[in-house]
């Protein structure tokens, strides 16, 4: 599995949803998301040229997104130091 295929959702105590993914080469531009709970999938359009298919996504993520109506995306990348990461991009997607 390539690093770009790895993702994780964090649901905070306030039901905010944070998506953690590895950073892509290009910056996000007008990102959007399509929720497909019946398929356990979320499709994110990061920019005009890049689409992310996230699957499997657990039902509790869909439930939290129904309440908050937004997804916080945090893209991280590796640094020159072993086992160290840094934030590359952070942005909201309205649901």
N, C-alpha and C positions, 0 to 999 in steps of 0.2 A: 504494500500500500504506500503510495507516494504521500509526502507531507501535505500536498494540496488537497488530498482526499480526506484528511483528518479534520473533524470539527467536533465541537462540544457546546451544549447549551447549559447555561446557568440560570436558574430561576431564583430571584432574590425573595426575601421575606415579604416584600411589597408586590410580589408577582411581576416584577420587571424581568424581561427576558434578555439575556446577553448571549450572543453567538460569538464563540471564539474560533477563529480560523487562521491558517497561515496566510501571510500577506502574498498578494499577487504582484506581478511586475508593474501593472498599471494602476493608476488611482481610480477609486470609485467616482462615478459621475451620475447624478440623479438615479441612485439605486432604487429598486423596487422589489417587492416580493409577492409571490403567488403561493398561497397556502393550499395544500392538497391533503387534508387530514384523512380522507378515505384511502389514500395511497401511502400515508405515513411519510409524506414528502413535502419539502419546501423548495421552491425554485426562486433563486435570487438573480436578478439582472444587475450586475455591479456597474456596468457602463454599456455603451452601445455594442461592444464586441464580446463581452464576457458574461456567461451565464453559469451559475453554480446550481447543481442538483444535489440537494441534501437529503439523504435517505439512509437509514431509517430515522424518523423523528418520532419521539414518544408523544402520546396523547396529552400528557400534562403540559407540554410545550404549547400545543395548539390551544389548550384551555386557558393558559396564562396570556397568550397573545390575543385571544378574544376579549379579555378584560382590559389589557393595557393599550391595545391598538398600535403598538410600536415595538420595534426590535432594535436593540443596540448591538451593533456589530463592532467587534474589536479584532483587528488583523495584526498578528504578531510575526516577527521574523527573528531568525537566529543572529547572534552577534559573533564577534571574533572569539569571544571567550566560550569555552565548552559549557554546555548545558545552560546557557544564558540567553534570554529572549528580550526583545524590546518591542514596544508598540509602534506599528507603522501607520495604521489608519484606524480612526474611530469615527463612526457615523450612525445616525438613526435611519431606520426605514419605517415609514408610516404603513400600517396594515389596513 
